[in-house]
Amino acid sequence: MSTYDEFIAAVKDIHRLQALQGHLGWDRETIMPEKGAAARADMLSWLAKEAHARLISPRLGVMLDALEAE
């Protein structure tokens, strides 16, 4: 897999995590039962943490540097 393809795959994964956050947040505001708030908060927290970790990962920086050098 080329560096470009690897970078695009990583960015797509980050976008998927953020899209899931959006969908779960919308559900929380519209139809989620009140008793589901704690579980939903836990899910949203994990998704945010995972997306952030991937966004700031050293590997993503290495890929960006390699792409810039091409």
C-alpha distances in whole Angstrom, upper triangle without the diagonal:
4,7,8,6,6,10,11,10,12,15,15,16,18,20,20,22,24,25,26,28,30,31,32,34,36,37,38,40,41,42,41,44,45,45,41,41,40,37,36,36,34,31,31,31,29,26,27,27,23,22,24,22,19,20,21,19,18,15,15,17,15,12,15,17,14,14,17,17,15
4,5,5,6,9,10,11,12,14,15,17,19,20,21,23,25,25,27,29,30,31,33,35,36,37,39,41,42,43,42,45,46,46,42,42,41,39,37,37,35,33,32,32,30,27,28,27,24,22,24,22,19,19,20,18,17,14,14,15,13,10,12,14,11,10,14,14,12
4,5,5,6,9,10,10,12,14,15,17,18,20,21,23,24,26,27,29,30,32,33,35,36,38,39,41,42,41,44,45,45,41,40,40,37,35,35,34,31,30,30,27,25,25,25,22,20,21,19,16,16,17,15,14,11,10,12,10,6,9,10,7,7,11,11,10
4,5,5,6,9,10,11,12,14,15,16,18,20,21,22,24,26,27,28,30,31,33,34,36,37,39,40,39,43,44,44,40,39,39,37,35,34,33,30,29,29,27,25,25,25,22,20,21,20,16,16,17,16,16,13,11,12,11,8,9,11,9,7,10,12,10
4,5,5,6,9,10,10,12,14,15,16,19,20,21,22,24,25,27,29,30,31,33,34,36,37,38,37,41,42,42,38,38,37,35,33,33,32,29,28,28,26,23,24,24,21,19,20,20,16,16,18,17,17,14,12,15,14,10,12,14,12,11,14,16,14
4,6,5,6,9,10,11,13,14,15,17,19,20,21,23,25,26,27,29,30,32,33,35,36,37,36,39,40,40,36,36,35,33,31,31,29,26,26,26,23,21,22,21,18,16,18,17,13,14,15,14,14,10,9,12,11,8,11,13,11,11,14,16,15
4,5,5,6,9,10,11,12,14,16,17,18,20,21,23,24,26,27,29,30,32,33,35,36,35,38,39,39,36,35,34,32,30,29,28,26,24,24,22,20,20,20,17,15,16,15,11,11,13,12,12,9,7,10,10,6,8,11,10,9,12,14,14
4,5,5,6,9,10,10,12,14,15,16,18,20,21,22,24,25,27,28,30,31,33,34,33,36,38,38,34,34,33,31,29,29,28,25,24,24,22,19,20,20,17,15,16,16,13,12,15,14,15,13,10,13,13,10,11,14,13,11,14,17,15
4,6,5,6,9,10,10,13,14,15,17,19,20,21,23,24,26,27,29,30,31,32,31,35,36,36,32,32,31,29,27,27,26,23,22,23,20,17,18,19,15,13,16,15,12,12,15,14,15,12,11,14,14,11,13,16,15,14,17,19,18
4,5,5,6,9,10,11,13,14,16,17,19,20,21,23,25,26,27,29,31,31,30,33,34,34,31,30,29,27,25,25,23,21,20,20,18,15,15,15,12,10,12,12,8,9,11,10,12,10,8,11,12,10,11,15,15,14,16,19,19
4,5,5,6,9,10,11,12,14,15,16,18,20,21,23,24,26,27,29,30,29,32,33,34,30,29,29,27,24,24,23,20,19,19,18,15,15,15,13,10,12,12,9,8,11,11,14,12,9,12,14,11,11,15,15,14,16,19,19
4,5,5,6,9,10,10,12,14,15,16,18,20,21,22,24,26,27,28,27,30,32,32,28,28,28,26,23,23,23,19,18,19,18,14,15,16,13,11,13,14,11,11,15,15,17,15,12,16,17,14,15,18,18,17,19,22,21
4,5,5,6,9,10,11,13,14,15,17,18,20,21,23,25,26,27,25,29,30,30,26,25,25,23,21,21,20,17,16,17,14,11,13,13,10,8,11,12,9,10,13,13,16,14,12,16,17,15,16,19,20,18,21,24,23
4,5,5,6,9,10,11,13,14,16,17,19,20,21,23,25,26,25,28,28,29,25,24,24,22,19,19,18,15,14,15,13,10,10,11,8,5,8,9,7,7,11,11,14,13,11,14,16,15,15,19,19,18,20,23,23
4,5,5,6,9,10,10,12,14,15,16,18,20,21,23,24,23,27,28,28,25,24,24,22,19,19,19,16,14,16,15,11,11,13,11,8,11,13,10,10,14,15,18,17,14,17,19,17,17,21,21,20,21,25,25
4,5,5,6,9,10,10,12,14,15,16,18,20,21,22,21,24,26,26,22,22,22,20,17,18,18,14,13,15,13,10,11,13,11,9,12,14,12,12,16,16,20,18,16,19,21,19,20,23,24,22,25,28,27
4,5,5,6,9,10,11,12,14,15,16,19,20,21,20,23,24,24,20,19,19,17,14,15,14,11,10,11,10,6,8,10,8,6,10,11,10,11,14,15,19,18,16,19,21,20,20,24,25,24,26,28,29
4,5,5,6,9,10,10,12,14,15,17,18,20,19,22,23,24,20,19,19,18,15,14,15,12,10,11,11,7,7,10,9,7,9,12,11,11,14,16,19,19,17,19,22,21,20,24,25,24,25,29,29
4,5,5,6,9,10,11,12,14,15,17,18,17,21,22,23,20,19,20,18,15,16,16,13,11,14,13,10,11,14,13,10,13,16,15,14,18,19,23,22,19,22,25,23,23,26,27,26,27,31,30
4,5,5,6,8,10,10,12,14,15,16,15,18,20,20,17,16,17,15,12,13,13,10,9,12,11,8,10,13,12,10,14,16,15,16,19,20,24,23,21,24,26,25,25,29,29,28,30,33,33
4,6,5,6,9,10,10,12,14,15,14,17,18,19,15,14,15,13,10,10,11,8,6,9,10,6,7,11,11,10,12,15,15,15,18,19,23,23,21,24,27,25,25,29,30,29,30,33,34
4,6,5,6,9,10,11,12,14,14,17,18,20,17,15,17,16,12,13,14,12,9,12,13,10,10,14,14,12,15,18,17,17,20,22,26,25,23,25,28,27,26,30,31,30,31,34,35
4,5,5,6,9,10,11,12,11,15,17,18,15,14,16,15,11,13,15,12,10,14,14,12,13,16,16,15,17,20,20,20,23,24,28,28,25,28,31,29,29,33,34,32,34,37,37
4,5,5,6,9,10,10,9,12,14,15,11,11,13,11,7,9,11,8,7,11,12,10,12,15,15,15,17,19,20,20,23,24,28,28,26,29,32,30,30,34,35,34,35,38,39
4,5,5,6,9,10,10,13,13,15,12,11,13,12,8,9,12,10,8,11,13,11,12,15,16,15,17,20,20,20,23,25,29,29,27,29,32,31,31,34,36,34,35,39,39
4,5,5,6,8,9,13,14,16,14,13,15,15,11,12,15,13,11,15,17,14,15,19,19,18,20,23,23,23,26,28,31,31,29,31,34,33,32,36,37,36,37,40,40
4,5,5,6,6,9,11,13,11,11,14,13,9,12,14,12,11,15,17,15,16,19,20,19,22,24,24,25,28,29,33,33,31,34,36,35,35,38,39,38,39,43,43
4,6,6,5,8,9,11,9,7,11,11,7,9,12,11,10,13,15,15,15,18,20,19,21,24,25,25,27,29,33,33,31,34,37,36,35,39,40,39,40,44,44
4,7,7,10,10,13,12,10,14,14,11,12,15,15,13,16,18,17,17,21,22,21,23,26,27,26,29,31,35,35,33,35,38,37,37,40,42,40,41,45,45
4,6,9,11,14,12,12,16,16,13,15,18,17,16,19,21,20,20,24,25,24,26,29,29,29,32,34,37,37,35,38,41,39,39,42,44,42,43,47,47
4,6,9,12,10,11,15,14,12,15,17,16,16,19,21,20,21,24,25,25,27,29,30,30,33,35,38,38,36,39,42,40,40,44,45,43,45,48,48
4,6,8,7,8,11,11,9,12,14,13,13,17,18,18,19,22,23,23,25,27,28,29,31,33,37,37,35,38,40,39,39,43,44,43,44,48,48
4,5,5,7,11,11,10,13,15,15,16,18,20,20,22,24,25,26,28,30,31,32,34,35,39,39,38,41,43,42,42,46,47,46,48,51,51
4,5,6,9,10,10,12,14,15,15,17,20,20,21,24,25,26,27,29,31,32,34,35,39,39,38,41,43,43,43,46,48,47,48,51,52
4,6,7,8,9,11,13,14,15,17,19,20,21,23,25,26,27,29,31,32,34,35,39,39,38,41,43,43,43,46,48,47,48,52,52
4,6,5,6,9,10,11,12,14,16,17,18,20,21,22,24,26,27,28,30,31,35,36,35,37,40,39,40,43,44,43,45,48,48
4,6,5,6,9,10,10,12,14,15,16,18,20,21,22,24,26,27,28,30,34,34,33,35,38,38,38,41,43,42,43,46,47
4,5,5,6,9,10,11,12,14,15,16,18,20,21,22,24,26,27,28,32,33,32,34,37,37,37,40,42,41,43,46,47
4,5,5,6,9,10,11,12,14,15,17,18,20,21,23,24,26,27,31,31,30,33,35,35,36,39,40,40,41,44,45
4,5,5,6,8,10,11,12,14,15,16,18,20,21,22,24,26,29,30,29,31,34,33,34,37,38,37,39,42,43
4,5,5,6,9,10,10,12,14,15,16,18,20,21,22,24,28,28,27,30,32,32,32,35,37,37,38,41,42
4,6,5,6,9,10,11,12,14,15,16,18,20,21,22,26,27,26,28,31,31,31,34,36,36,37,40,41
4,5,5,6,9,10,11,12,14,15,17,18,20,21,25,25,24,27,29,29,29,32,34,33,35,38,39
4,5,5,6,9,10,11,12,14,15,16,18,20,24,24,23,25,28,27,28,31,32,32,33,36,37
4,6,5,6,9,10,11,12,14,15,17,18,22,23,22,24,27,27,27,30,32,31,33,36,37
4,5,5,6,9,10,10,12,14,15,16,20,20,20,22,25,25,25,28,30,30,31,34,35
4,5,5,6,8,10,11,12,14,15,19,19,18,21,23,23,23,26,28,27,29,32,32
4,6,5,6,9,10,10,12,14,18,19,17,19,22,22,22,25,27,26,28,31,32
4,6,5,6,9,10,11,12,16,17,16,18,21,21,21,24,26,26,27,30,31
4,5,5,6,9,10,10,14,14,14,16,19,19,20,22,24,24,25,28,29
4,6,5,6,9,10,14,14,12,15,18,17,17,20,22,21,23,26,27
4,5,5,6,8,12,13,12,13,16,17,17,19,21,21,22,25,26
4,5,5,6,10,11,10,12,15,15,16,18,20,21,22,24,26
4,6,5,9,9,8,10,13,13,13,16,17,18,19,22,23
4,6,9,9,7,9,12,12,12,15,16,16,17,20,21
4,6,8,7,8,11,12,12,14,16,17,17,20,22
4,5,6,7,9,10,11,13,15,16,17,19,21
4,5,5,6,9,10,11,12,14,15,17,19
4,5,5,6,9,10,11,12,14,15,17
4,5,5,6,9,10,11,12,14,16
4,5,5,6,9,10,10,12,14
4,5,5,6,9,10,11,13
4,5,5,6,9,10,11
4,5,5,6,9,10
4,5,5,6,9
4,5,5,6
4,5,5
4,6
4
